[in-house]
Amino acid sequence: MTPRRSLPCKNAPAGSPRGMTLGNMREVGVQRLIASCLNDACQHTALIDVSSYPAETEVPYFRSRVVCAK
């Protein structure tokens, strides 16, 4: 997966704080995200190493890019 820069949150009101970023998470030692399949019959979970992504990357960036591999 190629690291990409995050885009500003389109739904955030002007002047509001941005969403959770990988940089915020790294400040408390988090280097991986957990993804869960939303299919009730599957319930597969996986850890995603996000240490190579830029600190500015917002966590919701991964929402539409994660596909269950089970």
PDB file of N, CA, C and O in Angstrom:
ATOM      1  N   MET A   1       0.848  -1.168   0.000  1.00  0.00           N
ATOM      2  CA  MET A   1       0.000   0.000   0.000  1.00  0.00           C
ATOM      3  C   MET A   1       0.895   1.231   0.000  1.00  0.00           C
ATOM      4  O   MET A   1       1.834   1.316   0.791  1.00  0.00           O
ATOM      5  N   THR A   2       0.615   2.171  -0.868  1.00  0.00           N
ATOM      6  CA  THR A   2       1.402   3.382  -0.972  1.00  0.00           C
ATOM      7  C   THR A   2       0.878   4.446  -0.025  1.00  0.00           C
ATOM      8  O   THR A   2      -0.320   4.728  -0.026  1.00  0.00           O
ATOM      9  N   PRO A   3       1.757   5.053   0.797  1.00  0.00           N
ATOM     10  CA  PRO A   3       1.295   6.106   1.690  1.00  0.00           C
ATOM     11  C   PRO A   3       0.751   7.289   0.890  1.00  0.00           C
ATOM     12  O   PRO A   3       1.328   7.667  -0.130  1.00  0.00           O
ATOM     13  N   ARG A   4      -0.341   7.864   1.344  1.00  0.00           N
ATOM     14  CA  ARG A   4      -0.940   9.034   0.703  1.00  0.00           C
ATOM     15  C   ARG A   4      -1.185  10.092   1.754  1.00  0.00           C
ATOM     16  O   ARG A   4      -1.300   9.788   2.942  1.00  0.00           O
ATOM     17  N   ARG A   5      -1.266  11.322   1.320  1.00  0.00           N
ATOM     18  CA  ARG A   5      -1.563  12.407   2.248  1.00  0.00           C
ATOM     19  C   ARG A   5      -3.061  12.474   2.492  1.00  0.00           C
ATOM     20  O   ARG A   5      -3.860  12.205   1.595  1.00  0.00           O
ATOM     21  N   SER A   6      -3.425  12.828   3.686  1.00  0.00           N
ATOM     22  CA  SER A   6      -4.832  12.946   4.046  1.00  0.00           C
ATOM     23  C   SER A   6      -5.398  14.267   3.550  1.00  0.00           C
ATOM     24  O   SER A   6      -4.701  15.281   3.514  1.00  0.00           O
ATOM     25  N   LEU A   7      -6.650  14.244   3.173  1.00  0.00           N
ATOM     26  CA  LEU A   7      -7.350  15.460   2.778  1.00  0.00           C
ATOM     27  C   LEU A   7      -8.099  16.012   3.976  1.00  0.00           C
ATOM     28  O   LEU A   7      -8.473  15.253   4.870  1.00  0.00           O
ATOM     29  N   PRO A   8      -8.326  17.334   4.015  1.00  0.00           N
ATOM     30  CA  PRO A   8      -9.090  17.894   5.134  1.00  0.00           C
ATOM     31  C   PRO A   8     -10.484  17.278   5.202  1.00  0.00           C
ATOM     32  O   PRO A   8     -11.050  16.886   4.182  1.00  0.00           O
ATOM     33  N   CYS A   9     -11.019  17.199   6.389  1.00  0.00           N
ATOM     34  CA  CYS A   9     -12.354  16.655   6.585  1.00  0.00           C
ATOM     35  C   CYS A   9     -13.371  17.578   5.928  1.00  0.00           C
ATOM     36  O   CYS A   9     -13.448  18.756   6.279  1.00  0.00           O
ATOM     37  N   LYS A  10     -14.148  17.068   4.988  1.00  0.00           N
ATOM     38  CA  LYS A  10     -15.104  17.881   4.230  1.00  0.00           C
ATOM     39  C   LYS A  10     -16.298  18.297   5.089  1.00  0.00           C
ATOM     40  O   LYS A  10     -16.909  19.331   4.824  1.00  0.00           O
ATOM     41  N   ASN A  11     -16.636  17.520   6.100  1.00  0.00           N
ATOM     42  CA  ASN A  11     -17.817  17.792   6.911  1.00  0.00           C
ATOM     43  C   ASN A  11     -17.534  18.649   8.141  1.00  0.00           C
ATOM     44  O   ASN A  11     -18.462  19.036   8.852  1.00  0.00           O
ATOM     45  N   ALA A  12     -16.278  18.945   8.394  1.00  0.00           N
ATOM     46  CA  ALA A  12     -15.935  19.707   9.594  1.00  0.00           C
ATOM     47  C   ALA A  12     -16.244  21.189   9.391  1.00  0.00           C
ATOM     48  O   ALA A  12     -15.898  21.758   8.356  1.00  0.00           O
ATOM     49  N   PRO A  13     -16.886  21.810  10.363  1.00  0.00           N
ATOM     50  CA  PRO A  13     -17.160  23.249  10.259  1.00  0.00           C
ATOM     51  C   PRO A  13     -15.857  24.033  10.246  1.00  0.00           C
ATOM     52  O   PRO A  13     -14.854  23.590  10.806  1.00  0.00           O
ATOM     53  N   ALA A  14     -15.871  25.189   9.611  1.00  0.00           N
ATOM     54  CA  ALA A  14     -14.672  26.037   9.548  1.00  0.00           C
ATOM     55  C   ALA A  14     -14.187  26.344  10.955  1.00  0.00           C
ATOM     56  O   ALA A  14     -14.980  26.684  11.833  1.00  0.00           O
ATOM     57  N   GLY A  15     -12.900  26.224  11.163  1.00  0.00           N
ATOM     58  CA  GLY A  15     -12.300  26.521  12.454  1.00  0.00           C
ATOM     59  C   GLY A  15     -12.364  25.396  13.464  1.00  0.00           C
ATOM     60  O   GLY A  15     -11.826  25.532  14.563  1.00  0.00           O
ATOM     61  N   SER A  16     -13.008  24.282  13.126  1.00  0.00           N
ATOM     62  CA  SER A  16     -13.088  23.166  14.071  1.00  0.00           C
ATOM     63  C   SER A  16     -11.799  22.350  14.020  1.00  0.00           C
ATOM     64  O   SER A  16     -11.105  22.360  13.003  1.00  0.00           O
ATOM     65  N   PRO A  17     -11.471  21.648  15.098  1.00  0.00           N
ATOM     66  CA  PRO A  17     -10.256  20.828  15.089  1.00  0.00           C
ATOM     67  C   PRO A  17     -10.392  19.677  14.101  1.00  0.00           C
ATOM     68  O   PRO A  17     -11.491  19.188  13.844  1.00  0.00           O
ATOM     69  N   ARG A  18      -9.281  19.262  13.564  1.00  0.00           N
ATOM     70  CA  ARG A  18      -9.284  18.153  12.619  1.00  0.00           C
ATOM     71  C   ARG A  18      -9.472  16.850  13.372  1.00  0.00           C
ATOM     72  O   ARG A  18      -9.390  16.815  14.600  1.00  0.00           O
ATOM     73  N   GLY A  19      -9.727  15.770  12.630  1.00  0.00           N
ATOM     74  CA  GLY A  19      -9.947  14.456  13.221  1.00  0.00           C
ATOM     75  C   GLY A  19      -8.673  13.859  13.787  1.00  0.00           C
ATOM     76  O   GLY A  19      -7.598  14.451  13.696  1.00  0.00           O
ATOM     77  N   MET A  20      -8.810  12.687  14.368  1.00  0.00           N
ATOM     78  CA  MET A  20      -7.669  11.965  14.933  1.00  0.00           C
ATOM     79  C   MET A  20      -6.690  11.625  13.812  1.00  0.00           C
ATOM     80  O   MET A  20      -7.081  11.079  12.781  1.00  0.00           O
ATOM     81  N   THR A  21      -5.427  11.948  14.021  1.00  0.00           N
ATOM     82  CA  THR A  21      -4.392  11.651  13.028  1.00  0.00           C
ATOM     83  C   THR A  21      -3.473  10.556  13.556  1.00  0.00           C
ATOM     84  O   THR A  21      -3.451  10.262  14.751  1.00  0.00           O
ATOM     85  N   LEU A  22      -2.722   9.965  12.647  1.00  0.00           N
ATOM     86  CA  LEU A  22      -1.743   8.954  13.064  1.00  0.00           C
ATOM     87  C   LEU A  22      -0.683   9.588  13.956  1.00  0.00           C
ATOM     88  O   LEU A  22      -0.161   8.933  14.858  1.00  0.00           O
ATOM     89  N   GLY A  23      -0.361  10.857  13.713  1.00  0.00           N
ATOM     90  CA  GLY A  23       0.593  11.561  14.572  1.00  0.00           C
ATOM     91  C   GLY A  23       0.107  11.647  16.004  1.00  0.00           C
ATOM     92  O   GLY A  23       0.881  11.436  16.938  1.00  0.00           O
ATOM     93  N   ASN A  24      -1.201  11.962  16.189  1.00  0.00           N
ATOM     94  CA  ASN A  24      -1.790  12.000  17.538  1.00  0.00           C
ATOM     95  C   ASN A  24      -1.657  10.639  18.202  1.00  0.00           C
ATOM     96  O   ASN A  24      -1.304  10.542  19.378  1.00  0.00           O
ATOM     97  N   MET A  25      -1.939   9.598  17.443  1.00  0.00           N
ATOM     98  CA  MET A  25      -1.892   8.241  17.991  1.00  0.00           C
ATOM     99  C   MET A  25      -0.461   7.830  18.319  1.00  0.00           C
ATOM    100  O   MET A  25      -0.220   7.166  19.328  1.00  0.00           O
ATOM    101  N   ARG A  26       0.484   8.220  17.473  1.00  0.00           N
ATOM    102  CA  ARG A  26       1.891   7.867  17.726  1.00  0.00           C
ATOM    103  C   ARG A  26       2.422   8.512  18.994  1.00  0.00           C
ATOM    104  O   ARG A  26       3.303   7.963  19.655  1.00  0.00           O
ATOM    105  N   GLU A  27       1.886   9.677  19.331  1.00  0.00           N
ATOM    106  CA  GLU A  27       2.317  10.362  20.559  1.00  0.00           C
ATOM    107  C   GLU A  27       2.059   9.517  21.802  1.00  0.00           C
ATOM    108  O   GLU A  27       2.729   9.692  22.819  1.00  0.00           O
ATOM    109  N   VAL A  28       1.095   8.603  21.729  1.00  0.00           N
ATOM    110  CA  VAL A  28       0.804   7.715  22.863  1.00  0.00           C
ATOM    111  C   VAL A  28       1.234   6.278  22.577  1.00  0.00           C
ATOM    112  O   VAL A  28       0.830   5.352  23.280  1.00  0.00           O
ATOM    113  N   GLY A  29       2.065   6.096  21.530  1.00  0.00           N
ATOM    114  CA  GLY A  29       2.663   4.795  21.270  1.00  0.00           C
ATOM    115  C   GLY A  29       1.925   3.867  20.328  1.00  0.00           C
ATOM    116  O   GLY A  29       2.338   2.720  20.161  1.00  0.00           O
ATOM    117  N   VAL A  30       0.837   4.323  19.700  1.00  0.00           N
ATOM    118  CA  VAL A  30       0.065   3.459  18.801  1.00  0.00           C
ATOM    119  C   VAL A  30       0.718   3.437  17.420  1.00  0.00           C
ATOM    120  O   VAL A  30       0.975   4.488  16.833  1.00  0.00           O
ATOM    121  N   GLN A  31       0.987   2.232  16.901  1.00  0.00           N
ATOM    122  CA  GLN A  31       1.585   2.067  15.576  1.00  0.00           C
ATOM    123  C   GLN A  31       0.714   1.242  14.637  1.00  0.00           C
ATOM    124  O   GLN A  31       1.009   1.136  13.447  1.00  0.00           O
ATOM    125  N   ARG A  32      -0.365   0.655  15.172  1.00  0.00           N
ATOM    126  CA  ARG A  32      -1.239  -0.204  14.368  1.00  0.00           C
ATOM    127  C   ARG A  32      -2.700   0.126  14.637  1.00  0.00           C
ATOM    128  O   ARG A  32      -3.069   0.588  15.716  1.00  0.00           O
ATOM    129  N   LEU A  33      -3.518  -0.125  13.623  1.00  0.00           N
ATOM    130  CA  LEU A  33      -4.963   0.019  13.759  1.00  0.00           C
ATOM    131  C   LEU A  33      -5.582  -1.366  13.683  1.00  0.00           C
ATOM    132  O   LEU A  33      -5.019  -2.267  13.062  1.00  0.00           O
ATOM    133  N   ILE A  34      -6.726  -1.538  14.304  1.00  0.00           N
ATOM    134  CA  ILE A  34      -7.448  -2.798  14.186  1.00  0.00           C
ATOM    135  C   ILE A  34      -8.648  -2.550  13.273  1.00  0.00           C
ATOM    136  O   ILE A  34      -9.383  -1.576  13.437  1.00  0.00           O
ATOM    137  N   ALA A  35      -8.829  -3.448  12.314  1.00  0.00           N
ATOM    138  CA  ALA A  35      -9.971  -3.371  11.395  1.00  0.00           C
ATOM    139  C   ALA A  35     -10.841  -4.591  11.620  1.00  0.00           C
ATOM    140  O   ALA A  35     -10.340  -5.705  11.775  1.00  0.00           O
ATOM    141  N   SER A  36     -12.148  -4.375  11.637  1.00  0.00           N
ATOM    142  CA  SER A  36     -13.103  -5.462  11.851  1.00  0.00           C
ATOM    143  C   SER A  36     -14.061  -5.528  10.683  1.00  0.00           C
ATOM    144  O   SER A  36     -14.546  -4.499  10.212  1.00  0.00           O
ATOM    145  N   CYS A  37     -14.341  -6.748  10.205  1.00  0.00           N
ATOM    146  CA  CYS A  37     -15.308  -6.943   9.131  1.00  0.00           C
ATOM    147  C   CYS A  37     -16.705  -6.662   9.671  1.00  0.00           C
ATOM    148  O   CYS A  37     -17.065  -7.122  10.755  1.00  0.00           O
ATOM    149  N   LEU A  38     -17.482  -5.909   8.912  1.00  0.00           N
ATOM    150  CA  LEU A  38     -18.834  -5.566   9.352  1.00  0.00           C
ATOM    151  C   LEU A  38     -19.860  -6.638   9.014  1.00  0.00           C
ATOM    152  O   LEU A  38     -21.024  -6.521   9.398  1.00  0.00           O
ATOM    153  N   ASN A  39     -19.446  -7.677   8.305  1.00  0.00           N
ATOM    154  CA  ASN A  39     -20.334  -8.790   7.967  1.00  0.00           C
ATOM    155  C   ASN A  39     -20.487  -9.658   9.218  1.00  0.00           C
ATOM    156  O   ASN A  39     -19.509 -10.230   9.701  1.00  0.00           O
ATOM    157  N   ASP A  40     -21.700  -9.756   9.737  1.00  0.00           N
ATOM    158  CA  ASP A  40     -21.944 -10.524  10.968  1.00  0.00           C
ATOM    159  C   ASP A  40     -21.524 -11.982  10.847  1.00  0.00           C
ATOM    160  O   ASP A  40     -21.123 -12.594  11.837  1.00  0.00           O
ATOM    161  N   ALA A  41     -21.611 -12.544   9.652  1.00  0.00           N
ATOM    162  CA  ALA A  41     -21.246 -13.947   9.458  1.00  0.00           C
ATOM    163  C   ALA A  41     -19.732 -14.138   9.451  1.00  0.00           C
ATOM    164  O   ALA A  41     -19.251 -15.246   9.689  1.00  0.00           O
ATOM    165  N   CYS A  42     -18.985 -13.087   9.184  1.00  0.00           N
ATOM    166  CA  CYS A  42     -17.524 -13.195   9.078  1.00  0.00           C
ATOM    167  C   CYS A  42     -16.823 -12.861  10.402  1.00  0.00           C
ATOM    168  O   CYS A  42     -16.142 -13.710  10.979  1.00  0.00           O
ATOM    169  N   GLN A  43     -16.991 -11.646  10.869  1.00  0.00           N
ATOM    170  CA  GLN A  43     -16.367 -11.144  12.098  1.00  0.00           C
ATOM    171  C   GLN A  43     -14.842 -11.236  12.093  1.00  0.00           C
ATOM    172  O   GLN A  43     -14.231 -11.352  13.155  1.00  0.00           O
ATOM    173  N   HIS A  44     -14.226 -11.187  10.924  1.00  0.00           N
ATOM    174  CA  HIS A  44     -12.773 -11.211  10.787  1.00  0.00           C
ATOM    175  C   HIS A  44     -12.194  -9.891  11.290  1.00  0.00           C
ATOM    176  O   HIS A  44     -12.765  -8.830  11.038  1.00  0.00           O
ATOM    177  N   THR A  45     -11.065  -9.948  11.999  1.00  0.00           N
ATOM    178  CA  THR A  45     -10.354  -8.747  12.422  1.00  0.00           C
ATOM    179  C   THR A  45      -8.909  -8.855  11.973  1.00  0.00           C
ATOM    180  O   THR A  45      -8.376  -9.952  11.807  1.00  0.00           O
ATOM    181  N   ALA A  46      -8.277  -7.699  11.776  1.00  0.00           N
ATOM    182  CA  ALA A  46      -6.884  -7.680  11.348  1.00  0.00           C
ATOM    183  C   ALA A  46      -6.205  -6.429  11.893  1.00  0.00           C
ATOM    184  O   ALA A  46      -6.848  -5.395  12.076  1.00  0.00           O
ATOM    185  N   LEU A  47      -4.909  -6.529  12.148  1.00  0.00           N
ATOM    186  CA  LEU A  47      -4.113  -5.382  12.547  1.00  0.00           C
ATOM    187  C   LEU A  47      -3.466  -4.793  11.302  1.00  0.00           C
ATOM    188  O   LEU A  47      -2.955  -5.523  10.452  1.00  0.00           O
ATOM    189  N   ILE A  48      -3.489  -3.477  11.202  1.00  0.00           N
ATOM    190  CA  ILE A  48      -2.893  -2.781  10.066  1.00  0.00           C
ATOM    191  C   ILE A  48      -1.730  -1.952  10.588  1.00  0.00           C
ATOM    192  O   ILE A  48      -1.920  -1.068  11.424  1.00  0.00           O
ATOM    193  N   ASP A  49      -0.518  -2.235  10.096  1.00  0.00           N
ATOM    194  CA  ASP A  49       0.655  -1.455  10.483  1.00  0.00           C
ATOM    195  C   ASP A  49       0.612  -0.138   9.717  1.00  0.00           C
ATOM    196  O   ASP A  49       0.709  -0.131   8.489  1.00  0.00           O
ATOM    197  N   VAL A  50       0.470   0.961  10.424  1.00  0.00           N
ATOM    198  CA  VAL A  50       0.372   2.269   9.784  1.00  0.00           C
ATOM    199  C   VAL A  50       1.605   3.131  10.074  1.00  0.00           C
ATOM    200  O   VAL A  50       1.573   4.348   9.894  1.00  0.00           O
ATOM    201  N   SER A  51       2.680   2.499  10.520  1.00  0.00           N
ATOM    202  CA  SER A  51       3.881   3.247  10.898  1.00  0.00           C
ATOM    203  C   SER A  51       4.547   3.946   9.721  1.00  0.00           C
ATOM    204  O   SER A  51       5.297   4.900   9.926  1.00  0.00           O
ATOM    205  N   SER A  52       4.294   3.500   8.496  1.00  0.00           N
ATOM    206  CA  SER A  52       4.939   4.126   7.330  1.00  0.00           C
ATOM    207  C   SER A  52       4.108   5.261   6.731  1.00  0.00           C
ATOM    208  O   SER A  52       4.558   5.917   5.792  1.00  0.00           O
ATOM    209  N   TYR A  53       2.914   5.502   7.252  1.00  0.00           N
ATOM    210  CA  TYR A  53       2.064   6.578   6.729  1.00  0.00           C
ATOM    211  C   TYR A  53       2.437   7.898   7.389  1.00  0.00           C
ATOM    212  O   TYR A  53       2.892   7.915   8.533  1.00  0.00           O
ATOM    213  N   PRO A  54       2.244   9.010   6.671  1.00  0.00           N
ATOM    214  CA  PRO A  54       2.572  10.322   7.246  1.00  0.00           C
ATOM    215  C   PRO A  54       1.757  10.612   8.507  1.00  0.00           C
ATOM    216  O   PRO A  54       0.626  10.146   8.646  1.00  0.00           O
ATOM    217  N   ALA A  55       2.338  11.379   9.416  1.00  0.00           N
ATOM    218  CA  ALA A  55       1.689  11.723  10.677  1.00  0.00           C
ATOM    219  C   ALA A  55       0.384  12.484  10.468  1.00  0.00           C
ATOM    220  O   ALA A  55      -0.516  12.402  11.304  1.00  0.00           O
ATOM    221  N   GLU A  56       0.268  13.226   9.363  1.00  0.00           N
ATOM    222  CA  GLU A  56      -0.928  14.024   9.099  1.00  0.00           C
ATOM    223  C   GLU A  56      -2.112  13.182   8.649  1.00  0.00           C
ATOM    224  O   GLU A  56      -3.231  13.690   8.577  1.00  0.00           O
ATOM    225  N   THR A  57      -1.891  11.901   8.344  1.00  0.00           N
ATOM    226  CA  THR A  57      -2.965  11.044   7.840  1.00  0.00           C
ATOM    227  C   THR A  57      -4.029  10.870   8.913  1.00  0.00           C
ATOM    228  O   THR A  57      -3.736  10.449  10.032  1.00  0.00           O
ATOM    229  N   GLU A  58      -5.274  11.200   8.560  1.00  0.00           N
ATOM    230  CA  GLU A  58      -6.378  11.035   9.498  1.00  0.00           C
ATOM    231  C   GLU A  58      -6.833   9.583   9.500  1.00  0.00           C
ATOM    232  O   GLU A  58      -6.853   8.935   8.453  1.00  0.00           O
ATOM    233  N   VAL A  59      -7.195   9.075  10.658  1.00  0.00           N
ATOM    234  CA  VAL A  59      -7.601   7.679  10.806  1.00  0.00           C
ATOM    235  C   VAL A  59      -8.752   7.309   9.860  1.00  0.00           C
ATOM    236  O   VAL A  59      -8.713   6.225   9.276  1.00  0.00           O
ATOM    237  N   PRO A  60      -9.779   8.164   9.681  1.00  0.00           N
ATOM    238  CA  PRO A  60     -10.869   7.798   8.768  1.00  0.00           C
ATOM    239  C   PRO A  60     -10.422   7.559   7.323  1.00  0.00           C
ATOM    240  O   PRO A  60     -11.174   6.982   6.538  1.00  0.00           O
ATOM    241  N   TYR A  61      -9.226   7.987   6.966  1.00  0.00           N
ATOM    242  CA  TYR A  61      -8.674   7.740   5.630  1.00  0.00           C
ATOM    243  C   TYR A  61      -8.714   6.252   5.294  1.00  0.00           C
ATOM    244  O   TYR A  61      -8.908   5.887   4.134  1.00  0.00           O
ATOM    245  N   PHE A  62      -8.535   5.399   6.283  1.00  0.00           N
ATOM    246  CA  PHE A  62      -8.457   3.956   6.059  1.00  0.00           C
ATOM    247  C   PHE A  62      -9.827   3.296   5.932  1.00  0.00           C
ATOM    248  O   PHE A  62      -9.925   2.169   5.444  1.00  0.00           O
ATOM    249  N   ARG A  63     -10.871   3.974   6.358  1.00  0.00           N
ATOM    250  CA  ARG A  63     -12.217   3.387   6.392  1.00  0.00           C
ATOM    251  C   ARG A  63     -12.632   2.796   5.046  1.00  0.00           C
ATOM    252  O   ARG A  63     -13.100   1.659   4.991  1.00  0.00           O
ATOM    253  N   SER A  64     -12.468   3.541   3.979  1.00  0.00           N
ATOM    254  CA  SER A  64     -12.924   3.066   2.665  1.00  0.00           C
ATOM    255  C   SER A  64     -11.851   2.269   1.921  1.00  0.00           C
ATOM    256  O   SER A  64     -12.091   1.807   0.806  1.00  0.00           O
ATOM    257  N   ARG A  65     -10.685   2.105   2.518  1.00  0.00           N
ATOM    258  CA  ARG A  65      -9.584   1.420   1.841  1.00  0.00           C
ATOM    259  C   ARG A  65      -9.305   0.015   2.370  1.00  0.00           C
ATOM    260  O   ARG A  65      -8.467  -0.704   1.825  1.00  0.00           O
ATOM    261  N   VAL A  66     -10.007  -0.370   3.424  1.00  0.00           N
ATOM    262  CA  VAL A  66      -9.782  -1.676   4.032  1.00  0.00           C
ATOM    263  C   VAL A  66     -10.866  -2.637   3.536  1.00  0.00           C
ATOM    264  O   VAL A  66     -12.059  -2.344   3.618  1.00  0.00           O
ATOM    265  N   VAL A  67     -10.430  -3.783   3.023  1.00  0.00           N
ATOM    266  CA  VAL A  67     -11.342  -4.804   2.494  1.00  0.00           C
ATOM    267  C   VAL A  67     -11.040  -6.107   3.204  1.00  0.00           C
ATOM    268  O   VAL A  67      -9.875  -6.470   3.364  1.00  0.00           O
ATOM    269  N   CYS A  68     -12.059  -6.804   3.625  1.00  0.00           N
ATOM    270  CA  CYS A  68     -11.871  -8.087   4.298  1.00  0.00           C
ATOM    271  C   CYS A  68     -11.177  -9.066   3.364  1.00  0.00           C
ATOM    272  O   CYS A  68     -11.574  -9.223   2.209  1.00  0.00           O
ATOM    273  N   ALA A  69     -10.141  -9.724   3.868  1.00  0.00           N
ATOM    274  CA  ALA A  69      -9.370 -10.670   3.062  1.00  0.00           C
ATOM    275  C   ALA A  69      -9.745 -12.124   3.363  1.00  0.00           C
ATOM    276  O   ALA A  69      -9.099 -13.044   2.863  1.00  0.00           O
ATOM    277  N   LYS A  70     -10.766 -12.332   4.165  1.00  0.00           N
ATOM    278  CA  LYS A  70     -11.162 -13.688   4.553  1.00  0.00           C
ATOM    279  C   LYS A  70     -12.136 -14.251   3.551  1.00  0.00           C
ATOM    280  O   LYS A  70     -12.589 -15.386   3.701  1.00  0.00           O
TER     281      LYS A  70
END
